[in-house]
């Protein structure tokens, strides 16, 4: 859904007048529900620049109204431009509305020409920013090969992919690897018999390293490496839209959806996959159970009680508000029977369906948990599972899917589990019912983050509710 919104920022001009307006940039329509983007023409901040709140008078001396349009997908801002944008956002100086306020100046005119030429003490630019990639820092983080090590060294995950991409399983296929990283899955696909593998990643450093790795493994003739976010690519080498046989991606992140790659996968499936093609993994699901977490909370209390001879325990209340990636230390920490919150068939994903029927949340999941014994409930533990059905066969058709799970009682993976401590614990008896809801949505400030809204009630008591944010950078 392409948004055509106006964002207004009131900026106080510094003595070098480093922030001015620049010509508006038009762009092609957005592709997909999560591809709402910012099309901006703003001068890059240079030197000392201060900004004022949006409440400042538009006609005050030394102030100028700068209009930034939010439009369709395009190139990423660099780090400096991103910092400028986020600084305005954090200070409340971005006012998003359907129409420009009366008296605003549309970007253009002599000052626009000056900015486009890099004048007025600022370096002019005209860039567009995908909403699905608000932070260029996301791709920059993956430039360092060390960032890929936890995934590459996850023996459970790698074993699942190796089994799914067994020799001969992709014979003669054209394969698209979305978010290829250092090329592991692309090389497994090539060894599985693929005729051609197109490996796409938005990290320039990853593509550079992958090129060396692919060559060192003698697979350069089969694998074509492409630098770019899949959402913004209109062309791929050697294939037309709808001609890819298999789309594969290691898109899953903390809490399954942190990392924001679900939309990229959906775009790839909708645009490039042929009718009847395969997506690997072809099925993913998110699970939850009640959590007894007193050991971890006691450890946190002790670690914060004395630091450098000072009592830091006042921070503990804030610490437990945040989700924690961890593993269970005891089987008895699982206080309820598990519940599958949601399941997705990746072959059926479209950009419009990723956000669900309300257009805002990935999913709204009714919660219904049953206590297995008497104990105090401290929160929820979340994990996820994935399945690869070989040869496109469905369950019951003779081929068993390859399965991967981050279940608390299974082999430990680098994903671990996601612990969500509630603001108030509750005492449960065996067979007590917990009801509520878990809402999964993209991050409000960075859509690659995952936000969760949890509400839990028990025995008719008022619900205990909390909101959490899972950063993609975990």
C-alpha positions in Angstrom: 0.0 0.0 0.0 1.7 3.1 -1.1 1.3 6.0 1.2 1.2 9.6 -0.1 1.6 11.5 3.2 3.2 14.8 4.0 5.7 15.2 6.8 6.4 18.7 7.9 9.5 19.6 10.0 10.1 23.1 11.4 13.9 23.7 11.3 15.8 26.6 12.7 18.4 27.8 10.3 21.9 27.8 11.7 24.3 30.5 10.7 25.4 28.4 7.8 21.8 27.6 6.8 22.7 24.0 6.4 19.1 22.6 6.2 17.1 23.9 3.2 14.6 22.5 0.8 15.4 20.6 -2.4 13.4 19.5 -5.4 10.7 16.8 -4.8 11.6 13.4 -6.2 8.8 11.4 -7.9 9.0 7.6 -7.7 7.3 4.5 -9.0 4.3 3.0 -7.0 5.1 1.0 -3.9 5.2 -2.8 -4.1 3.5 -4.4 -1.1 1.8 -3.7 2.1 4.8 -2.9 4.1 6.6 -0.9 1.4 5.3 2.5 2.6 8.2 4.8 2.0 9.6 8.2 2.4 10.5 10.1 -0.7 12.5 13.0 0.6 14.4 15.9 -0.9 16.2 17.5 2.0 19.6 19.0 2.3 22.1 17.0 4.3 22.9 18.6 7.7 26.4 20.0 7.9 28.1 21.9 10.6 26.2 22.9 13.8 22.5 22.8 13.2 19.8 23.2 15.8 16.1 22.4 15.4 13.1 23.7 17.1 9.8 22.0 18.1 7.0 21.8 15.7 5.0 24.2 17.8 7.3 27.1 16.8 5.7 29.8 14.7 5.9 29.1 11.0 6.6 32.8 10.2 9.1 33.4 12.9 12.4 35.0 11.7 15.1 32.5 10.9 12.7 29.6 10.5 11.6 27.7 7.4 8.9 25.1 6.8 10.4 22.1 4.9 8.0 19.7 3.4 9.0 16.0 3.0 6.8 13.7 1.0 6.3 10.1 2.0 5.9 8.1 -1.3 7.2 5.0 -3.0 10.2 2.7 -2.5 13.7 3.7 -3.5 17.3 4.0 -2.3 18.4 4.0 1.3 19.6 7.0 3.2 23.2 6.9 4.4 24.0 6.9 8.1 24.3 10.7 8.4 21.0 11.3 6.7 19.3 8.7 8.9 20.7 10.3 12.1 19.2 13.6 11.0 15.8 12.0 10.3 15.7 10.1 13.6 16.8 13.2 15.6 13.8 15.1 14.2 11.6 12.1 14.9 12.8 11.7 18.5 12.2 15.4 19.2 8.7 15.3 17.9 9.5 17.6 15.0 8.0 15.4 12.3 4.3 16.0 11.9 2.7 13.3 9.7 -0.6 14.3 8.2 -2.7 13.9 5.0 -2.2 17.5 4.0 0.4 20.2 4.5 -0.4 22.9 7.0 -1.5 26.2 5.8 1.5 28.4 5.1 3.9 25.6 4.5 6.4 25.9 1.7 6.4 23.1 -0.9 10.0 22.0 -1.5 11.2 24.0 -4.6 12.2 27.4 -5.8 15.5 29.1 -5.6 16.4 27.4 -2.3 15.6 24.0 -3.8 18.0 24.7 -6.6 20.6 25.8 -4.1 20.2 22.6 -2.1 20.3 20.4 -5.2 23.6 22.0 -6.1 24.9 21.5 -2.6 24.7 25.1 -1.7 23.9 27.1 1.5 26.6 25.3 3.5 24.9 21.9 3.0 25.5 19.0 0.7 22.3 18.6 -1.4 20.8 15.2 -1.9 17.6 13.6 -3.1 17.0 10.2 -1.8 14.1 7.9 -1.1 13.8 5.6 1.9 11.9 2.3 2.0 9.7 2.0 5.1 10.8 -1.7 5.1 14.3 -0.4 5.5 14.2 2.7 7.6 17.6 2.1 9.0 20.6 1.7 6.6 22.3 0.5 9.7 20.5 -2.8 9.3 22.4 -3.8 6.2 25.6 -2.1 7.4 25.6 -4.4 10.5 25.8 -7.4 8.2 28.8 -6.0 6.3 31.0 -7.5 9.0 31.3 -11.3 8.4 31.5 -11.8 12.2 27.8 -10.8 12.4 26.9 -14.0 10.5 28.8 -16.3 12.7 26.0 -17.2 15.2 23.9 -18.4 12.3 26.7 -20.1 10.5 27.8 -21.9 13.7 24.3 -23.0 14.6 24.7 -26.7 13.9 21.0 -27.5 14.4 19.9 -24.9 11.8 22.6 -25.7 9.3 21.9 -29.4 9.6 18.2 -28.7 8.8 19.1 -26.7 5.7 21.6 -29.3 4.5 19.0 -32.1 4.8 16.4 -30.0 3.0 18.8 -29.1 0.2 20.1 -32.6 -0.3 22.0 -33.5 -3.5 19.6 -33.8 -6.4 16.7 -32.1 -4.6 16.9 -29.0 -6.8 18.0 -30.6 -10.0 17.7 -28.1 -12.9 15.8 -25.5 -10.8 16.2 -21.7 -10.9 16.6 -20.6 -7.3 16.3 -17.2 -5.6 18.1 -16.8 -2.2 16.6 -13.8 -0.4 19.0 -12.3 2.1 21.8 -14.5 1.1 24.4 -13.3 3.6 27.7 -15.0 2.9 26.1 -17.4 0.5 25.8 -20.6 2.5 22.3 -21.5 1.3 23.1 -20.5 -2.3 26.0 -22.8 -2.3 23.9 -25.7 -0.8 21.3 -25.0 -3.5 24.0 -25.1 -6.2 25.3 -28.4 -4.8 21.7 -29.7 -4.7 21.6 -29.5 -8.5 20.2 -26.0 -9.1 20.8 -24.8 -12.7 21.1 -21.2 -11.6 21.1 -19.5 -8.2 20.4 -15.8 -7.8 21.7 -14.6 -4.4 20.4 -11.2 -3.2 21.4 -9.2 -0.2 21.3 -5.5 0.8 24.6 -5.6 2.6 27.5 -4.6 0.3 30.0 -6.2 2.6 28.2 -9.5 2.6 28.0 -9.6 -1.2 31.7 -8.8 -1.4 32.6 -11.6 1.0 30.1 -14.0 -0.6 31.7 -13.4 -4.0 35.1 -14.6 -2.6 33.6 -17.5 -0.8 31.6 -18.7 -3.8 34.6 -18.5 -6.0 36.8 -20.4 -3.5 34.2 -23.2 -3.5 34.2 -23.4 -7.3 30.6 -22.3 -7.7 31.0 -18.9 -9.4 29.5 -20.3 -12.6 26.2 -21.3 -10.9 25.6 -18.4 -8.5 24.9 -14.8 -9.5 25.3 -12.4 -6.6 23.1 -9.2 -6.6 23.5 -6.3 -4.2 20.2 -4.7 -3.2 17.1 -5.0 -1.1 14.7 -7.5 -2.8 11.8 -5.1 -2.3 13.5 -2.4 -4.6 14.8 -4.7 -7.3 12.8 -4.5 -10.6 15.2 -6.8 -12.5 17.2 -9.9 -11.7 19.9 -11.3 -14.0 18.7 -13.9 -16.4 15.1 -14.3 -15.2 11.9 -12.5 -15.7 9.2 -12.1 -13.1 7.4 -15.3 -12.4 10.2 -17.5 -13.7 11.9 -18.6 -10.4 11.3 -22.2 -9.4 12.3 -22.0 -5.8 12.6 -19.1 -3.3 14.6 -19.9 -0.3 15.5 -17.6 2.7 16.8 -17.9 6.2 14.5 -15.0 7.1 13.4 -16.0 10.6 14.6 -13.9 13.5 14.2 -13.5 17.2 10.5 -14.2 18.1 10.3 -15.4 14.4 9.4 -12.0 13.0 12.1 -9.6 14.4 14.3 -8.6 11.5 11.5 -7.5 9.2 12.3 -10.0 6.4 8.8 -11.4 6.1 7.9 -8.6 3.8 10.9 -9.1 1.6 10.1 -12.8 1.3 6.5 -12.0 0.4 7.7 -9.6 -2.3 10.0 -12.2 -3.7 7.3 -14.8 -3.8 4.7 -12.6 -5.4 7.0 -11.0 -8.0 9.5 -13.8 -8.9 8.1 -17.2 -8.1 6.4 -19.2 -10.9 2.9 -20.7 -10.3 3.4 -24.0 -8.5 6.9 -23.0 -7.4 8.4 -23.9 -4.0 9.3 -21.7 -1.0 11.7 -23.0 1.6 11.0 -23.2 4.5 7.4 -23.7 3.4 5.7 -23.5 6.8 6.5 -21.6 10.0 4.7 -21.4 13.3 4.9 -19.4 16.6 4.3 -21.0 20.0 3.8 -19.9 23.6 3.6 -21.3 27.1 3.4 -20.0 30.6 6.7 -19.3 32.3 8.0 -19.8 35.8 11.0 -17.6 35.9 12.0 -17.0 39.5 15.6 -18.2 39.1 16.4 -15.7 36.4 14.7 -12.9 38.3 16.7 -13.8 41.4 19.9 -13.7 39.4 18.9 -10.3 38.0 18.2 -9.0 41.4 21.5 -10.1 42.8 23.5 -8.7 39.8 21.9 -5.3 40.1 21.9 -5.0 43.9 25.5 -4.0 44.4 27.6 -2.4 41.6 30.8 -0.6 42.4 29.6 -0.5 46.0 26.3 1.2 45.1 22.8 -0.1 45.1 21.5 -0.3 41.5 18.5 -2.4 42.2 16.1 0.5 41.3 16.9 -0.3 37.7 15.5 -3.9 38.0 11.9 -2.8 37.4 13.0 -1.4 34.1 15.1 -4.4 33.2 12.3 -6.9 33.5 10.1 -4.8 31.2 12.3 -5.8 28.3 12.1 -9.2 26.5 15.0 -11.5 27.1 16.6 -14.0 24.8 17.5 -17.0 26.9 17.1 -20.7 27.4 15.3 -22.6 30.1 17.4 -24.1 32.8 14.7 -26.5 34.1 11.9 -28.4 32.4 9.6 -27.3 35.2 9.8 -23.7 34.1 7.1 -24.6 31.5 4.1 -24.0 33.6 1.4 -24.6 31.0 0.7 -26.8 28.0 2.0 -25.1 24.8 -0.2 -23.3 22.4 0.4 -22.6 18.7 -0.3 -18.9 18.4 0.0 -18.6 14.6 1.1 -20.5 11.5 2.0 -19.2 8.0 2.4 -21.1 4.7 5.2 -19.1 3.1 4.0 -20.0 -0.4 0.8 -18.1 0.3 2.5 -14.9 1.6 1.8 -11.7 -0.3 2.9 -8.2 0.7 -0.7 -7.4 1.4 -1.2 -10.4 3.6 1.9 -10.1 5.7 0.3 -7.4 7.9 -3.0 -9.3 8.3 -6.6 -8.1 7.9 -6.2 -4.9 9.9 -3.3 -3.7 7.9 -1.3 -3.0 11.0 -0.4 -6.2 12.9 1.3 -9.4 11.6 -1.3 -11.3 13.6 -3.7 -11.0 16.5 -3.5 -14.3 18.4 -6.1 -15.4 21.0 -4.3 -16.8 24.0 -5.6 -19.9 25.8 -3.2 -21.7 28.2 -3.9 -24.4 30.8 -1.7 -24.8 33.9 -0.2 -28.2 34.4 0.5 -27.8 38.1 0.3 -25.3 41.0 2.9 -22.6 40.6 3.4 -18.9 40.2 3.3 -17.6 36.6 5.8 -14.9 35.8 5.3 -14.5 32.1 5.3 -16.2 28.7 8.0 -18.0 26.8 7.8 -17.9 23.0 9.5 -20.1 20.4 9.0 -21.0 16.8 9.2 -23.9 14.4 9.9 -24.3 10.6 9.4 -27.1 8.1 10.8 -27.8 4.7 8.7 -30.2 2.6 11.0 -31.8 0.1 10.1 -31.9 -3.6 7.0 -29.8 -3.0 5.1 -32.7 -1.4 2.5 -31.9 1.1 2.1 -33.6 4.5 0.7 -37.1 4.0 1.9 -37.5 0.4 4.8 -39.7 1.2 7.6 -37.3 2.1 8.2 -36.2 5.6 9.1 -32.5 6.1 12.5 -31.6 7.5 11.7 -29.8 10.8 13.6 -27.2 12.8 12.5 -26.0 16.3 13.6 -23.6 18.9 11.5 -25.4 21.5 12.8 -24.9 25.1 13.3 -28.7 25.6 15.0 -29.3 22.2 18.6 -28.8 21.2 19.8 -25.2 21.8 20.0 -22.9 18.8 21.4 -19.4 18.5 17.8 -18.1 18.4 17.2 -19.4 21.9 13.7 -18.5 23.3 12.0 -15.2 24.0 11.1 -14.6 27.6 8.3 -12.0 28.3 8.0 -11.2 32.0 4.6 -9.7 33.0 4.5 -6.7 35.3 2.6 -8.8 37.9 2.9 -12.5 38.6 -0.1 -14.6 39.4 -0.6 -17.8 41.4 -2.1 -20.7 39.4 -3.6 -24.0 40.4 -3.4 -27.1 38.2 -5.8 -27.0 35.3 -6.4 -23.2 35.7 -7.1 -21.4 32.4 -5.3 -18.3 31.2 -7.0 -16.3 28.5 -5.9 -13.2 26.6 -4.2 -12.1 23.4 -0.8 -11.7 21.9 -0.6 -9.0 19.1 2.5 -9.1 16.8 3.2 -6.0 14.8 6.2 -4.2 13.1 8.1 -1.7 15.2 6.6 1.7 15.3 9.9 3.5 14.9 11.9 0.8 13.0 9.7 -1.8 11.2 12.5 -4.3 11.3 11.9 -4.6 15.1 9.0 -6.7 16.4 6.5 -5.3 18.9 4.3 -7.5 21.0 1.3 -6.6 23.0 0.4 -9.2 25.6 -2.8 -9.3 27.7 -3.4 -12.2 30.2 -6.3 -12.7 32.6 -7.0 -15.5 35.1 -10.0 -16.4 37.2 -12.0 -13.3 36.2 -9.4 -10.9 37.5 -8.6 -7.8 35.5 -6.1 -8.6 32.7 -2.4 -8.0 33.2 -1.0 -6.3 30.1 2.4 -5.3 28.8 4.1 -4.2 25.6 7.5 -5.4 24.4 9.9 -4.5 21.6 12.3 -7.1 20.2 15.1 -5.4 18.3 16.5 -7.0 15.1 20.0 -6.2 16.4 19.8 -8.9 19.1 
